[in-house]
């Protein structure tokens, strides 16, 4: 007589073998498909190199016109601070109209006017150093203005350290930059790049592969077998989950050894949160492909629903607090928002549980909900 426990174990063993067969088939198909290898391995490497070496939000070697109306030792010394700075590529002039002409022709991005008595005025606390910047790019203009003011402030601090009487105003500001002491934009660009890589591998690649199988009829061939719908989904999820974690490993190696971005948090916590986001991305790809069953439609919807929001509305490139309230509310529905917050915290600040726990909980809830939705929309029927 066969016990119920033995029957259950036999069914579980059969289920495990069916899932293993599907995973094995998917891995072999992935290896034979050059596009999967390109998107899963080659594209992350290209993005790492492109974003790491080609994209930077730091403004350096800004062309400025430094106008010395009547060169004096103090004014020349102040101008030397601009010349020695890596942020500026100064062009020294003695005529303000000529400097304005150069800025109109976009040959310089700013003008710094140093009067002959500027240093004496600064010692008296009434210095007037005129800084004109090209405002066609407002963000760039603010950065250039801040750099110019910083260079003049450094000159004042250096003079004070040498024992000269320098009065820069009623307040002496001492700055300290937390979590990014080098003030290097790669420190937050590279963690944000991981979001794009995981989104591409998880959502975009999965939706394309699943939609392609719908178009070719290979999924319908599985429907006449004893394989269940959840086993088909599991067989699709496991290979691309492994590929996504391999992409994460490539990004972490590039961040650590190519761009020297610190990883101050737990690497295991970073891996756990990345797994949750990858499950969310995989589930989105499965849902989209199951609903559309077309490669073209699936690719367009996935691009609009995952990749573009991950780049524009996640806090990766733009501060969410500066966005209009309706757009900011919309970002709360985007999983990339929570993953970006987790990555930036774990990379630069450490295991800050006040940030890690709520964002991880939201990703876990999204993963569970989307996996359930993917199961509901994937049915063993041809209609």
LOSE-991781 format. One record per residue (C-alpha): y, z, x. Coordinates in steps of 0.05 Angstrom, whole numbers, padded with zeros to 5 digits. Layout:
REM residues N
NODE     yy     zz     xx
NODE      Y      Z      X
...
END
This chain:
REM residues 383
NODE     yy     zz     xx
NODE  00000  00000  00000
NODE  00069 -00020  00028
NODE  00123  00032  00026
NODE  00194  00019  00002
NODE  00220  00040  00071
NODE  00177 -00013  00105
NODE  00203 -00066  00057
NODE  00275 -00046  00072
NODE  00263 -00048  00147
NODE  00231 -00117  00139
NODE  00291 -00142  00100
NODE  00339 -00113  00151
NODE  00300 -00146  00208
NODE  00301 -00212  00172
NODE  00376 -00206  00161
NODE  00388 -00190  00234
NODE  00348 -00250  00257
NODE  00385 -00296  00208
NODE  00452 -00272  00234
NODE  00429 -00278  00306
NODE  00406 -00350  00293
NODE  00474 -00367  00263
NODE  00511 -00334  00320
NODE  00468 -00371  00371
NODE  00480 -00437  00335
NODE  00555 -00424  00333
NODE  00558 -00408  00407
NODE  00520 -00472  00425
NODE  00566 -00512  00380
NODE  00627 -00479  00412
NODE  00603 -00497  00482
NODE  00591 -00570  00461
NODE  00659 -00575  00428
NODE  00714 -00589  00480
NODE  00769 -00572  00430
NODE  00742 -00501  00420
NODE  00740 -00489  00495
NODE  00810 -00519  00503
NODE  00840 -00475  00449
NODE  00801 -00413  00467
NODE  00806 -00414  00543
NODE  00853 -00469  00569
NODE  00909 -00457  00519
NODE  00915 -00382  00533
NODE  00920 -00397  00607
NODE  00974 -00450  00595
NODE  01013 -00401  00550
NODE  01008 -00346  00602
NODE  01036 -00391  00656
NODE  01088 -00423  00610
NODE  01115 -00359  00580
NODE  01108 -00320  00644
NODE  01140 -00369  00693
NODE  01179 -00417  00649
NODE  01209 -00372  00595
NODE  01257 -00316  00611
NODE  01311 -00282  00570
NODE  01345 -00257  00634
NODE  01410 -00293  00650
NODE  01416 -00307  00724
NODE  01459 -00351  00769
NODE  01513 -00358  00716
NODE  01568 -00406  00739
NODE  01634 -00370  00734
NODE  01703 -00387  00759
NODE  01735 -00329  00797
NODE  01811 -00338  00797
NODE  01849 -00301  00852
NODE  01922 -00311  00835
NODE  01946 -00280  00900
NODE  01887 -00261  00945
NODE  01892 -00190  00971
NODE  01841 -00147  01008
NODE  01826 -00106  00945
NODE  01819 -00167  00899
NODE  01777 -00204  00951
NODE  01731 -00144  00957
NODE  01723 -00140  00882
NODE  01707 -00215  00879
NODE  01655 -00205  00933
NODE  01616 -00161  00885
NODE  01608 -00222  00840
NODE  01588 -00267  00898
NODE  01534 -00219  00922
NODE  01504 -00210  00853
NODE  01443 -00251  00835
NODE  01470 -00258  00764
NODE  01529 -00301  00785
NODE  01543 -00365  00820
NODE  01618 -00358  00830
NODE  01668 -00413  00843
NODE  01733 -00387  00873
NODE  01799 -00416  00849
NODE  01872 -00399  00852
NODE  01894 -00435  00788
NODE  01879 -00410  00718
NODE  01892 -00478  00685
NODE  01840 -00509  00732
NODE  01790 -00455  00711
NODE  01802 -00469  00637
NODE  01791 -00543  00650
NODE  01724 -00528  00683
NODE  01702 -00486  00624
NODE  01721 -00540  00574
NODE  01678 -00589  00615
NODE  01620 -00538  00614
NODE  01620 -00535  00690
NODE  01627 -00459  00686
NODE  01607 -00410  00633
NODE  01660 -00358  00645
NODE  01726 -00342  00680
NODE  01742 -00277  00715
NODE  01816 -00269  00730
NODE  01832 -00220  00786
NODE  01906 -00206  00796
NODE  01931 -00187  00864
NODE  01946 -00116  00842
NODE  01881 -00106  00802
NODE  01853 -00054  00850
NODE  01918 -00014  00850
NODE  01920 -00016  00774
NODE  01848  00009  00771
NODE  01865  00068  00815
NODE  01920  00085  00766
NODE  01872  00078  00707
NODE  01907  00017  00678
NODE  01868 -00041  00707
NODE  01868 -00108  00672
NODE  01813 -00155  00693
NODE  01811 -00215  00647
NODE  01742 -00242  00630
NODE  01737 -00306  00588
NODE  01668 -00331  00567
NODE  01643 -00393  00532
NODE  01626 -00370  00462
NODE  01586 -00430  00438
NODE  01524 -00388  00451
NODE  01544 -00320  00426
NODE  01484 -00283  00456
NODE  01493 -00316  00524
NODE  01568 -00300  00522
NODE  01555 -00226  00508
NODE  01506 -00222  00566
NODE  01555 -00256  00615
NODE  01610 -00209  00592
NODE  01567 -00148  00603
NODE  01546 -00172  00672
NODE  01618 -00183  00692
NODE  01639 -00115  00669
NODE  01579 -00085  00704
NODE  01597 -00119  00770
NODE  01668 -00091  00766
NODE  01641 -00022  00748
NODE  01595 -00024  00809
NODE  01655 -00041  00853
NODE  01692  00019  00825
NODE  01632  00065  00836
NODE  01625  00040  00908
NODE  01699  00053  00922
NODE  01693  00122  00893
NODE  01632  00137  00936
NODE  01671  00116  00997
NODE  01724  00168  00981
NODE  01777  00123  00952
NODE  01815  00145  00891
NODE  01789  00104  00834
NODE  01802  00120  00761
NODE  01761  00076  00715
NODE  01782  00112  00652
NODE  01771  00177  00615
NODE  01695  00169  00610
NODE  01647  00158  00667
NODE  01584  00125  00639
NODE  01517  00132  00676
NODE  01463  00086  00649
NODE  01388  00096  00652
NODE  01341  00044  00624
NODE  01277  00074  00596
NODE  01208  00039  00595
NODE  01235 -00023  00630
NODE  01269  00002  00693
NODE  01270 -00067  00724
NODE  01307 -00095  00663
NODE  01258 -00153  00665
NODE  01246 -00194  00602
NODE  01174 -00208  00623
NODE  01159 -00136  00606
NODE  01163 -00152  00532
NODE  01151 -00227  00533
NODE  01081 -00220  00563
NODE  01056 -00168  00512
NODE  01084 -00212  00457
NODE  01046 -00271  00486
NODE  00981 -00234  00471
NODE  00999 -00236  00397
NODE  01005 -00312  00399
NODE  00940 -00321  00437
NODE  00901 -00275  00390
NODE  00932 -00311  00330
NODE  00914 -00379  00356
NODE  00842 -00361  00372
NODE  00832 -00318  00311
NODE  00866 -00354  00254
NODE  00881 -00425  00276
NODE  00816 -00441  00312
NODE  00772 -00407  00260
NODE  00805 -00442  00202
NODE  00799 -00510  00236
NODE  00725 -00501  00254
NODE  00706 -00475  00184
NODE  00745 -00531  00149
NODE  00712 -00583  00194
NODE  00644 -00557  00173
NODE  00664 -00561  00100
NODE  00685 -00633  00111
NODE  00621 -00652  00147
NODE  00576 -00618  00097
NODE  00542 -00573  00147
NODE  00559 -00510  00106
NODE  00527 -00541  00045
NODE  00464 -00550  00086
NODE  00464 -00475  00099
NODE  00470 -00461  00024
NODE  00398 -00486  00012
NODE  00371 -00435  00061
NODE  00358 -00360  00049
NODE  00422 -00344  00088
NODE  00472 -00303  00048
NODE  00547 -00315  00046
NODE  00563 -00251  00085
NODE  00514 -00272  00139
NODE  00548 -00340  00145
NODE  00615 -00305  00153
NODE  00587 -00256  00204
NODE  00557 -00314  00242
NODE  00626 -00347  00245
NODE  00664 -00283  00262
NODE  00622 -00259  00321
NODE  00630 -00320  00368
NODE  00705 -00326  00357
NODE  00713 -00251  00362
NODE  00681 -00255  00431
NODE  00725 -00314  00449
NODE  00787 -00276  00426
NODE  00769 -00216  00469
NODE  00760 -00262  00528
NODE  00830 -00290  00515
NODE  00856 -00218  00513
NODE  00823 -00204  00580
NODE  00856 -00266  00610
NODE  00924 -00243  00584
NODE  00915 -00172  00611
NODE  00895 -00198  00680
NODE  00955 -00245  00680
NODE  01002 -00189  00658
NODE  00977 -00141  00711
NODE  00968 -00186  00772
NODE  01014 -00246  00760
NODE  01075 -00213  00728
NODE  01063 -00140  00747
NODE  01076 -00114  00676
NODE  01056 -00040  00673
NODE  01002 -00017  00625
NODE  01020  00056  00614
NODE  00976  00068  00553
NODE  00900  00074  00547
NODE  00865  00008  00560
NODE  00811  00028  00509
NODE  00863  00041  00456
NODE  00895 -00026  00472
NODE  00826 -00059  00464
NODE  00813 -00024  00398
NODE  00880 -00044  00367
NODE  00869 -00115  00392
NODE  00801 -00117  00359
NODE  00832 -00097  00293
NODE  00885 -00150  00297
NODE  00833 -00202  00317
NODE  00792 -00184  00256
NODE  00854 -00193  00213
NODE  00868 -00261  00244
NODE  00796 -00284  00237
NODE  00794 -00263  00164
NODE  00858 -00301  00149
NODE  00828 -00364  00181
NODE  00764 -00356  00141
NODE  00802 -00346  00075
NODE  00847 -00407  00086
NODE  00789 -00453  00106
NODE  00746 -00430  00048
NODE  00801 -00444 -00002
NODE  00827 -00510  00026
NODE  00762 -00541  00056
NODE  00807 -00591  00093
NODE  00824 -00590  00167
NODE  00894 -00619  00158
NODE  00913 -00572  00101
NODE  00881 -00512  00135
NODE  00918 -00526  00200
NODE  00985 -00532  00165
NODE  00976 -00470  00123
NODE  00951 -00429  00182
NODE  01010 -00451  00224
NODE  01060 -00431  00170
NODE  01025 -00366  00151
NODE  01005 -00338  00219
NODE  01032 -00372  00282
NODE  01105 -00383  00264
NODE  01113 -00313  00233
NODE  01079 -00283  00294
NODE  01132 -00317  00338
NODE  01194 -00311  00295
NODE  01186 -00250  00250
NODE  01144 -00201  00288
NODE  01196 -00172  00335
NODE  01167 -00212  00393
NODE  01231 -00252  00407
NODE  01283 -00224  00358
NODE  01301 -00153  00339
NODE  01277 -00140  00267
NODE  01335 -00092  00254
NODE  01385 -00149  00262
NODE  01353 -00190  00207
NODE  01377 -00191  00135
NODE  01345 -00139  00090
NODE  01302 -00188  00049
NODE  01273 -00220  00112
NODE  01262 -00151  00143
NODE  01223 -00129  00081
NODE  01181 -00192  00086
NODE  01159 -00174  00157
NODE  01123 -00112  00131
NODE  01071 -00159  00101
NODE  01058 -00192  00169
NODE  01003 -00162  00212
NODE  01036 -00189  00275
NODE  01094 -00140  00265
NODE  01048 -00080  00273
NODE  01010 -00110  00331
NODE  01074 -00126  00370
NODE  01097 -00054  00360
NODE  01030 -00029  00386
NODE  01029 -00075  00447
NODE  01100 -00059  00468
NODE  01087  00015  00461
NODE  01020  00016  00497
NODE  01044 -00029  00553
NODE  01112  00003  00567
NODE  01115  00073  00537
NODE  01043  00097  00535
NODE  01000  00130  00481
NODE  01056  00148  00434
NODE  01015  00171  00375
NODE  01074  00171  00327
NODE  01075  00096  00336
NODE  01002  00082  00349
NODE  00970  00117  00290
NODE  01010  00088  00231
NODE  01009  00017  00259
NODE  00934  00021  00274
NODE  00921  00047  00204
NODE  00959 -00011  00173
NODE  00919 -00062  00215
NODE  00853 -00028  00196
NODE  00871 -00031  00122
NODE  00891 -00104  00128
NODE  00826 -00121  00165
NODE  00784 -00088  00111
NODE  00822 -00121  00054
NODE  00820 -00190  00085
NODE  00747 -00187  00104
NODE  00731 -00169  00032
NODE  00774 -00226  00008
NODE  00739 -00275  00055
NODE  00672 -00253  00026
NODE  00697 -00263 -00045
NODE  00723 -00334 -00034
NODE  00661 -00356  00005
NODE  00607 -00370 -00046
NODE  00541 -00406 -00040
NODE  00559 -00462 -00088
NODE  00583 -00533 -00079
NODE  00638 -00532 -00132
END
